[in-house]
Amino acid sequence: MATNLTNVKERVLHLSDYKGISRELFFDTLGLSYGNFKGKAKEKALSSETLAIIVAAFPDISTDWLLTGNGSMLRERTIQQAPAGRLPRPSQPQASIKFYDVDFAAGDVLFISDTDTISPAYTMDIPEFGGCTAFRTYGDSMETLIKSGSILFATLVQEWQSHLEYGQIYGIVCHDNRKYLKYIRKYAESPKTHFLLRSENKDYDDFELPKSAIKSLWLIHGWINKRT
């Protein structure tokens, strides 16, 4: 299916200029052909599949503006940052963010520390989280803070076995492919061998997890909630 709003392509070109990068790099990053946005090809309608890629890659852009030209180009931001801790936030504000269109919590999806085994769906341009890896999460254990369907921005925690900042939100990947999105707290009864995992949703009980069960930890720096 395609939209008849061919002027959408003009606004996409304006978006590439606004981002301050060359048009060739802009379209290459999205996996699109620049040739479809110039010359006679510019007069052809934009496919819904291409539109979906652009909308997903730039969540700060108003969909209404992109489709119709109405209103402001930038939408009201829904980005939320996790509470600042001792661990530094990413320091690559200009770096493109690789987005993996997988459910972090789904047991049948291989999401491990070696993300080179999975191809990103696209890259995102959100300066607040430059240098992070982005992926989705579903479930309500972190409601109402992180809503089901949100996009998470995280960095892999190195040497977490020797030092870890408690009280932050982490994506936890186990050796048996179980995954949790939880606060990590110190487990008073066995602090050397276990973590205490806590949900934001009070309907979920705390539970302990052996450190030996963990394959990797991802520190959650922030998220975009997809619904209010």
Backbone as CSV, one residue per row, in Angstrom:
resi,resn,N_x,N_y,N_z,CA_x,CA_y,CA_z,C_x,C_y,C_z
1,MET,0.846,-1.184,0.000,0.000,0.000,0.000,0.885,1.239,0.000
2,ALA,0.459,2.301,-0.715,1.238,3.516,-0.788,0.355,4.707,-0.485
3,THR,0.957,5.750,-0.013,0.216,6.976,0.245,0.316,7.896,-0.959
4,ASN,-0.740,8.663,-1.224,-0.749,9.612,-2.335,-0.078,10.930,-1.975
5,LEU,0.365,11.063,-0.755,0.974,12.301,-0.287,2.437,12.340,-0.705
6,THR,2.665,12.635,-1.999,4.042,12.616,-2.501,4.888,13.699,-1.853
7,ASN,4.277,14.768,-1.312,5.052,15.811,-0.640,5.715,15.297,0.627
8,VAL,5.331,14.117,1.050,6.020,13.488,2.180,7.514,13.405,1.889
9,LYS,7.854,13.127,0.644,9.267,12.995,0.295,10.012,14.317,0.482
10,GLU,9.338,15.434,0.198,9.960,16.732,0.435,10.273,16.914,1.920
11,ARG,9.345,16.452,2.759,9.553,16.603,4.204,10.633,15.649,4.706
12,VAL,10.739,14.490,4.091,11.823,13.572,4.450,13.171,14.205,4.105
13,LEU,13.249,14.848,2.954,14.486,15.537,2.580,14.791,16.674,3.548
14,HIS,13.743,17.386,3.957,13.934,18.444,4.955,14.441,17.848,6.265
15,LEU,13.927,16.674,6.612,14.364,16.002,7.840,15.839,15.649,7.760
16,SER,16.301,15.190,6.606,17.720,14.840,6.455,18.584,16.077,6.633
17,ASP,18.121,17.231,6.122,18.869,18.479,6.303,18.878,18.893,7.776
18,TYR,17.734,18.730,8.440,17.624,19.096,9.850,18.583,18.277,10.713
19,LYS,18.787,17.004,10.355,19.669,16.148,11.138,21.141,16.487,10.926
20,GLY,21.429,17.302,9.916,22.785,17.797,9.734,23.769,16.793,9.180
21,ILE,23.276,15.805,8.453,24.158,14.834,7.817,23.862,14.808,6.321
22,SER,24.793,14.286,5.548,24.594,14.252,4.103,23.383,13.376,3.774
23,ARG,22.719,13.708,2.696,21.542,12.932,2.302,21.920,11.489,1.961
24,GLU,23.080,11.311,1.360,23.517,9.953,1.032,23.647,9.111,2.299
25,LEU,24.291,9.673,3.321,24.467,8.944,4.582,23.129,8.755,5.278
26,PHE,22.276,9.765,5.228,20.955,9.692,5.851,20.177,8.487,5.321
27,PHE,20.090,8.362,4.003,19.308,7.266,3.431,20.026,5.923,3.555
28,ASP,21.350,5.950,3.494,22.101,4.703,3.668,21.902,4.147,5.072
29,THR,21.875,5.030,6.080,21.670,4.604,7.460,20.303,3.949,7.643
30,LEU,19.305,4.471,6.919,17.949,3.919,7.011,17.767,2.674,6.152
31,GLY,18.748,2.389,5.300,18.603,1.252,4.388,17.703,1.573,3.212
32,LEU,17.607,2.869,2.864,16.758,3.313,1.762,17.621,3.868,0.633
33,SER,17.029,3.960,-0.547,17.740,4.482,-1.708,17.469,5.979,-1.858
34,TYR,18.532,6.762,-1.904,18.384,8.198,-2.107,17.764,8.480,-3.473
35,GLY,17.995,7.568,-4.427,17.465,7.748,-5.773,15.953,7.833,-5.819
36,ASN,15.276,7.257,-4.838,13.810,7.301,-4.794,13.284,8.640,-4.290
37,PHE,14.197,9.571,-3.931,13.789,10.848,-3.378,14.301,12.027,-4.212
38,LYS,14.677,11.767,-5.453,15.129,12.846,-6.320,14.736,12.546,-7.765
39,GLY,14.763,13.590,-8.585,14.374,13.422,-9.979,12.913,13.053,-10.123
40,LYS,12.607,12.299,-11.165,11.230,11.876,-11.417,10.722,10.928,-10.338
41,ALA,11.633,10.182,-9.710,11.220,9.250,-8.655,10.620,9.989,-7.469
42,LYS,10.994,11.253,-7.338,10.489,12.061,-6.228,8.982,12.283,-6.318
43,GLU,8.434,12.149,-7.525,7.004,12.370,-7.737,6.170,11.140,-7.406
44,LYS,6.826,10.011,-7.230,6.096,8.783,-6.921,5.756,8.722,-5.428
45,ALA,4.642,8.077,-5.141,4.170,7.986,-3.759,5.143,7.188,-2.901
46,LEU,5.156,7.506,-1.648,6.016,6.814,-0.682,5.280,5.599,-0.134
47,SER,5.918,4.454,-0.132,5.267,3.245,0.359,5.092,3.296,1.871
48,SER,4.091,2.599,2.360,3.844,2.564,3.800,4.987,1.882,4.532
49,GLU,5.655,0.915,3.866,6.783,0.240,4.503,7.936,1.215,4.736
50,THR,8.216,2.051,3.736,9.275,3.044,3.876,8.910,4.070,4.937
51,LEU,7.649,4.474,4.934,7.194,5.438,5.932,7.362,4.879,7.339
52,ALA,7.062,3.591,7.519,7.183,2.963,8.835,8.625,2.975,9.315
53,ILE,9.577,2.762,8.403,10.993,2.787,8.767,11.391,4.168,9.263
54,ILE,10.936,5.202,8.560,11.301,6.569,8.928,10.690,6.955,10.266
55,VAL,9.409,6.621,10.452,8.721,6.950,11.704,9.398,6.277,12.886
56,ALA,9.773,4.998,12.709,10.404,4.253,13.801,11.802,4.772,14.109
57,ALA,12.524,5.201,13.081,13.904,5.652,13.271,13.986,7.014,13.943
58,PHE,12.929,7.821,13.792,12.952,9.181,14.333,11.704,9.435,15.170
59,PRO,11.648,8.866,16.370,10.446,9.007,17.204,10.207,10.429,17.686
60,ASP,11.195,11.305,17.524,11.002,12.696,17.932,10.278,13.510,16.867
61,ILE,10.046,12.924,15.693,9.392,13.621,14.590,7.891,13.349,14.616
62,SER,7.088,14.397,14.458,5.637,14.268,14.460,5.169,13.519,13.218
63,THR,4.427,12.449,13.409,3.885,11.697,12.282,2.897,12.543,11.501
64,ASP,2.117,13.366,12.204,1.154,14.238,11.538,1.877,15.216,10.610
65,TRP,2.976,15.792,11.088,3.753,16.704,10.238,4.315,15.957,9.030
66,LEU,4.840,14.758,9.244,5.446,14.002,8.156,4.423,13.665,7.079
67,LEU,3.216,13.307,7.499,2.182,12.900,6.542,1.480,14.079,5.883
68,THR,1.219,15.126,6.649,0.366,16.210,6.150,1.055,17.561,6.059
69,GLY,2.152,17.726,6.772,2.794,19.023,6.833,2.210,19.928,7.888
70,ASN,1.209,19.455,8.617,0.561,20.271,9.642,1.319,20.210,10.958
71,GLY,1.306,21.338,11.682,1.896,21.357,13.008,3.405,21.428,12.996
72,SER,3.974,21.202,14.159,5.421,21.273,14.329,6.090,19.990,13.856
73,MET,7.294,20.116,13.348,8.042,18.934,12.912,8.367,18.021,14.099
74,LEU,8.690,18.623,15.233,9.064,17.849,16.412,7.843,17.601,17.279
75,ARG,7.644,16.365,17.674,6.543,16.040,18.560,6.945,16.287,20.008
76,GLU,5.935,16.368,20.850,6.226,16.484,22.275,6.993,15.251,22.709
77,ARG,8.123,15.457,23.350,9.022,14.339,23.634,8.453,13.419,24.700
78,THR,8.558,12.120,24.444,8.105,11.117,25.396,9.286,10.370,25.985
79,ILE,10.488,10.899,25.752,11.690,10.235,26.234,11.805,10.413,27.740
80,GLN,12.127,9.334,28.428,12.365,9.394,29.858,13.728,8.802,30.163
81,GLN,14.470,9.453,31.030,15.777,8.962,31.427,15.693,8.329,32.805
82,ALA,16.444,7.255,32.979,16.508,6.602,34.280,17.223,7.514,35.264
83,PRO,16.977,7.357,36.564,17.677,8.175,37.560,19.188,8.041,37.414
84,ALA,19.870,9.155,37.485,21.331,9.142,37.347,21.962,8.422,38.524
85,GLY,22.972,7.630,38.233,23.694,6.918,39.282,25.179,7.196,39.176
86,ARG,25.965,6.359,39.781,27.414,6.549,39.748,28.001,6.125,38.407
87,LEU,27.364,5.154,37.745,27.873,4.720,36.455,27.575,5.791,35.415
88,PRO,28.550,6.122,34.572,28.357,7.207,33.603,27.366,6.827,32.518
89,ARG,26.652,7.835,32.026,25.796,7.643,30.868,26.674,7.585,29.622
90,PRO,26.153,7.077,28.520,26.935,7.036,27.284,27.447,8.430,26.919
91,SER,28.639,8.483,26.359,29.259,9.771,26.042,29.482,9.906,24.541
92,GLN,28.568,9.381,23.736,28.671,9.481,22.285,27.393,10.110,21.739
93,PRO,27.162,11.408,21.990,25.890,12.018,21.619,25.595,11.998,20.136
94,GLN,26.612,11.885,19.282,26.381,11.889,17.844,26.294,10.485,17.252
95,ALA,26.467,9.477,18.093,26.489,8.112,17.585,25.081,7.615,17.278
96,SER,24.937,6.922,16.160,23.656,6.311,15.819,23.388,5.147,16.759
97,ILE,22.136,4.962,17.097,21.737,3.904,18.019,21.184,2.736,17.220
98,LYS,21.739,1.564,17.402,21.221,0.377,16.723,19.973,-0.115,17.456
99,PHE,18.874,-0.238,16.715,17.626,-0.719,17.284,17.369,-2.140,16.810
100,TYR,17.189,-3.055,17.787,16.883,-4.453,17.502,15.405,-4.674,17.784
101,ASP,14.660,-4.990,16.745,13.212,-5.105,16.878,12.848,-6.463,17.459
102,VAL,13.252,-6.666,18.708,12.973,-7.916,19.421,12.388,-7.564,20.784
103,ASP,11.642,-8.494,21.328,11.119,-8.348,22.679,12.176,-8.850,23.640
104,PHE,12.738,-7.963,24.426,13.806,-8.356,25.340,13.384,-9.490,26.258
105,ALA,12.129,-9.471,26.702,11.680,-10.435,27.701,11.241,-11.767,27.100
106,ALA,11.153,-11.858,25.771,10.647,-13.091,25.163,11.696,-14.193,25.218
107,GLY,11.334,-15.320,25.770,12.271,-16.425,25.932,12.697,-17.069,24.634
108,ASP,11.903,-16.870,23.548,12.236,-17.528,22.293,13.082,-16.644,21.381
109,VAL,13.510,-15.485,21.875,14.340,-14.586,21.086,15.754,-14.596,21.653
110,LEU,16.732,-14.823,20.794,18.113,-14.860,21.245,18.636,-13.428,21.348
111,PHE,18.715,-12.918,22.549,19.293,-11.591,22.765,20.396,-11.770,23.790
112,ILE,21.617,-11.845,23.304,22.744,-12.116,24.173,23.728,-10.967,24.084
113,SER,24.814,-11.059,24.811,25.771,-9.960,24.847,26.426,-9.744,23.491
114,ASP,26.526,-10.776,22.679,27.137,-10.637,21.360,26.062,-10.241,20.355
115,THR,25.734,-8.943,20.282,24.673,-8.503,19.383,25.079,-8.579,17.916
116,ASP,26.355,-8.891,17.643,26.765,-9.055,16.254,26.082,-10.249,15.595
117,THR,25.505,-11.147,16.405,24.822,-12.304,15.838,23.424,-11.938,15.350
118,ILE,22.957,-10.726,15.624,21.639,-10.276,15.219,21.797,-8.983,14.433
119,SER,21.032,-8.839,13.356,21.101,-7.619,12.569,20.110,-6.594,13.112
120,PRO,20.535,-5.349,13.314,19.592,-4.329,13.763,18.558,-4.040,12.691
121,ALA,17.339,-3.703,13.129,16.279,-3.380,12.181,16.571,-2.050,11.500
122,TYR,17.121,-1.104,12.256,17.490,0.201,11.735,18.262,0.937,12.827
123,THR,18.718,2.124,12.516,19.384,2.943,13.521,18.493,4.126,13.892
124,MET,18.702,4.650,15.084,17.908,5.748,15.600,18.828,6.926,15.925
125,ASP,18.268,8.121,15.866,19.040,9.333,16.136,18.417,10.048,17.327
126,ILE,18.890,9.693,18.544,18.396,10.315,19.773,19.624,10.691,20.600
127,PRO,20.031,11.954,20.546,21.303,12.361,21.171,21.425,11.982,22.643
128,GLU,20.301,11.975,23.369,20.374,11.659,24.799,20.949,10.271,25.059
129,PHE,20.803,9.370,24.090,21.217,7.985,24.308,22.233,7.509,23.270
130,GLY,22.987,8.457,22.706,24.015,8.057,21.749,24.983,7.059,22.378
131,GLY,25.284,5.989,21.658,26.173,4.956,22.177,25.448,3.799,22.827
132,CYS,24.124,3.934,23.018,23.335,2.838,23.604,22.917,1.828,22.534
133,THR,22.403,0.704,22.991,21.693,-0.260,22.160,20.218,-0.138,22.511
134,ALA,19.350,-0.208,21.497,17.911,-0.058,21.721,17.169,-1.342,21.382
135,PHE,16.159,-1.660,22.188,15.323,-2.837,21.940,14.006,-2.652,22.677
136,ARG,13.024,-3.440,22.329,11.696,-3.321,22.929,11.584,-4.185,24.182
137,THR,10.565,-3.883,24.960,10.201,-4.761,26.065,8.691,-4.793,26.189
138,TYR,8.165,-5.961,26.490,6.732,-6.129,26.710,6.515,-6.745,28.093
139,GLY,5.327,-6.584,28.608,5.031,-7.056,29.952,4.759,-5.878,30.864
140,ASP,4.186,-6.163,32.031,3.754,-5.079,32.913,4.467,-5.066,34.259
141,SER,5.563,-5.779,34.387,6.219,-5.849,35.697,6.852,-4.522,36.098
142,MET,7.155,-3.641,35.122,7.749,-2.348,35.442,6.763,-1.199,35.238
143,GLU,5.474,-1.533,35.054,4.436,-0.498,35.008,4.354,0.163,36.384
144,THR,4.037,1.433,36.518,3.680,2.318,35.430,4.883,3.099,34.921
145,LEU,6.049,2.787,35.395,7.258,3.507,35.006,7.611,3.225,33.551
146,ILE,7.753,1.956,33.218,8.065,1.540,31.852,6.875,0.741,31.340
147,LYS,6.230,1.239,30.309,5.006,0.617,29.820,5.323,-0.474,28.801
148,SER,4.425,-1.442,28.704,4.588,-2.526,27.743,4.671,-1.962,26.327
149,GLY,5.650,-2.441,25.568,5.865,-1.952,24.213,6.874,-0.834,24.115
150,SER,7.444,-0.410,25.246,8.408,0.688,25.231,9.717,0.281,24.566
151,ILE,10.433,1.273,24.074,11.787,1.072,23.554,12.775,1.427,24.657
152,LEU,13.669,0.510,24.955,14.676,0.708,25.997,16.008,1.097,25.372
153,PHE,16.793,1.881,26.120,18.134,2.266,25.695,19.104,1.806,26.774
154,ALA,20.053,0.964,26.394,20.885,0.305,27.393,22.323,0.174,26.918
155,THR,23.209,-0.034,27.885,24.595,-0.376,27.583,24.965,-1.636,28.354
156,LEU,25.812,-2.440,27.749,26.268,-3.674,28.370,27.197,-3.346,29.530
157,VAL,26.948,-3.953,30.683,27.766,-3.708,31.873,28.940,-4.689,31.880
158,GLN,30.132,-4.143,31.870,31.329,-4.982,31.915,31.734,-5.230,33.373
159,GLU,32.240,-6.402,33.647,32.775,-6.759,34.973,31.768,-6.508,36.095
160,TRP,30.506,-6.822,35.810,29.476,-6.616,36.834,29.663,-7.554,38.022
161,GLN,30.374,-8.683,37.798,30.571,-9.636,38.888,31.369,-9.030,40.036
162,SER,32.267,-8.108,39.716,33.133,-7.546,40.753,32.579,-6.259,41.357
163,HIS,31.795,-5.508,40.581,31.189,-4.300,41.133,29.930,-3.970,40.337
164,LEU,28.891,-3.610,41.055,27.612,-3.288,40.437,26.918,-2.228,41.274
165,GLU,26.279,-1.293,40.604,25.535,-0.264,41.318,24.118,-0.753,41.589
166,TYR,23.803,-0.954,42.848,22.479,-1.436,43.214,21.445,-0.314,43.099
167,GLY,20.191,-0.723,42.911,19.090,0.217,42.873,18.758,0.749,41.490
168,GLN,19.569,0.401,40.469,19.294,0.815,39.099,18.474,-0.253,38.381
169,ILE,17.900,0.121,37.238,17.130,-0.824,36.422,18.073,-1.502,35.441
170,TYR,17.979,-2.815,35.374,18.830,-3.593,34.479,18.007,-4.553,33.634
171,GLY,18.508,-4.811,32.440,18.038,-5.936,31.648,18.950,-7.101,31.961
172,ILE,18.391,-8.184,32.418,19.162,-9.326,32.911,18.959,-10.502,31.968
173,VAL,20.046,-11.009,31.412,19.991,-12.148,30.498,20.626,-13.347,31.182
174,CYS,19.877,-14.420,31.306,20.375,-15.626,31.972,20.938,-16.615,30.956
175,HIS,21.738,-17.542,31.454,22.334,-18.559,30.586,21.275,-19.426,29.918
176,ASP,20.137,-19.640,30.574,19.075,-20.462,29.989,18.106,-19.634,29.139
177,ASN,18.498,-18.377,28.817,17.749,-17.461,27.959,16.556,-16.806,28.630
178,ARG,16.377,-17.010,29.938,15.390,-16.200,30.646,15.878,-14.760,30.674
179,LYS,14.943,-13.816,30.664,15.300,-12.402,30.677,14.376,-11.675,31.632
180,TYR,14.955,-10.730,32.343,14.180,-9.945,33.300,14.535,-8.474,33.131
181,LEU,13.532,-7.638,33.329,13.736,-6.204,33.419,13.351,-5.804,34.835
182,LYS,14.356,-5.524,35.670,14.101,-5.347,37.106,15.083,-4.353,37.723
183,TYR,14.707,-3.869,38.885,15.693,-3.246,39.765,16.537,-4.362,40.364
184,ILE,17.832,-4.139,40.471,18.690,-5.088,41.178,19.025,-4.492,42.540
185,ARG,18.708,-5.255,43.583,18.996,-4.861,44.953,19.941,-5.885,45.581
186,LYS,20.571,-5.499,46.680,21.426,-6.445,47.392,20.546,-7.444,48.137
187,TYR,20.898,-8.734,48.015,20.154,-9.783,48.717,20.824,-10.014,50.067
188,ALA,20.173,-9.582,51.126,20.797,-9.551,52.448,21.234,-10.925,52.930
189,GLU,20.468,-11.965,52.590,20.779,-13.293,53.125,22.003,-13.919,52.465
190,SER,22.216,-13.637,51.169,23.372,-14.208,50.465,23.922,-13.181,49.479
191,PRO,24.479,-12.084,49.946,24.898,-10.996,49.056,26.019,-11.364,48.092
192,LYS,26.825,-12.367,48.442,27.939,-12.735,47.575,27.510,-13.628,46.415
193,THR,26.385,-14.302,46.564,25.995,-15.291,45.555,24.678,-14.988,44.849
194,HIS,23.878,-14.061,45.382,22.554,-13.802,44.816,22.271,-12.298,44.723
195,PHE,21.402,-11.949,43.775,20.804,-10.621,43.702,19.337,-10.722,44.105
196,LEU,18.797,-9.632,44.583,17.358,-9.528,44.795,16.785,-8.705,43.638
197,LEU,15.799,-9.264,42.931,15.187,-8.581,41.801,13.836,-8.017,42.227
198,ARG,13.607,-6.769,41.880,12.384,-6.072,42.307,11.706,-5.413,41.110
199,SER,10.390,-5.510,41.068,9.590,-4.887,40.020,9.087,-3.526,40.474
200,GLU,8.730,-2.685,39.522,8.057,-1.423,39.829,6.596,-1.684,40.172
201,ASN,5.993,-2.652,39.476,4.603,-3.036,39.710,4.514,-3.825,41.017
202,LYS,3.777,-3.292,41.976,3.710,-3.900,43.299,2.939,-5.214,43.322
203,ASP,2.301,-5.572,42.208,1.643,-6.872,42.133,2.643,-8.017,41.985
204,TYR,3.896,-7.676,41.704,4.949,-8.680,41.536,5.797,-8.747,42.801
205,ASP,6.030,-9.943,43.285,6.862,-10.133,44.470,8.349,-10.043,44.120
206,ASP,9.155,-9.631,45.084,10.603,-9.706,44.942,11.020,-11.178,44.877
207,PHE,12.122,-11.440,44.217,12.679,-12.800,44.246,14.185,-12.733,44.068
208,GLU,14.864,-13.756,44.564,16.317,-13.795,44.481,16.743,-14.564,43.232
209,LEU,17.885,-14.181,42.690,18.428,-14.837,41.505,19.908,-15.102,41.725
210,PRO,20.360,-16.353,41.535,21.794,-16.643,41.686,22.615,-15.866,40.657
211,LYS,23.699,-15.290,41.084,24.566,-14.577,40.159,25.123,-15.519,39.094
212,SER,25.297,-16.770,39.456,25.835,-17.751,38.516,24.894,-18.015,37.348
213,ALA,23.616,-17.649,37.495,22.639,-17.874,36.427,22.695,-16.795,35.358
214,ILE,23.430,-15.714,35.621,23.401,-14.545,34.751,24.493,-14.615,33.686
215,LYS,24.086,-14.389,32.453,25.032,-14.331,31.340,25.515,-12.907,31.098
216,SER,24.597,-11.941,31.119,24.981,-10.551,30.895,23.960,-9.616,31.527
217,LEU,24.420,-8.398,31.789,23.556,-7.360,32.362,23.624,-6.119,31.487
218,TRP,22.468,-5.501,31.295,22.366,-4.265,30.527,21.824,-3.171,31.442
219,LEU,22.569,-2.093,31.607,22.099,-0.966,32.396,21.130,-0.145,31.548
220,ILE,19.920,0.076,32.055,18.897,0.818,31.332,19.071,2.314,31.618
221,HIS,19.398,3.078,30.578,19.615,4.515,30.720,18.340,5.320,30.502
222,GLY,17.356,4.735,29.825,16.108,5.443,29.586,15.229,4.654,28.637
223,TRP,14.119,5.276,28.270,13.143,4.553,27.442,12.199,5.546,26.779
224,ILE,11.517,5.058,25.762,10.429,5.802,25.129,9.164,4.982,25.337
225,ASN,8.235,5.518,26.071,6.954,4.849,26.255,6.108,5.058,25.016
226,LYS,5.514,3.976,24.519,4.713,4.048,23.299,3.260,4.368,23.562
227,ARG,2.852,4.426,24.799,1.487,4.818,25.134,1.509,5.562,26.464
228,THR,0.519,6.377,26.691,0.472,7.177,27.905,-0.340,6.499,28.956
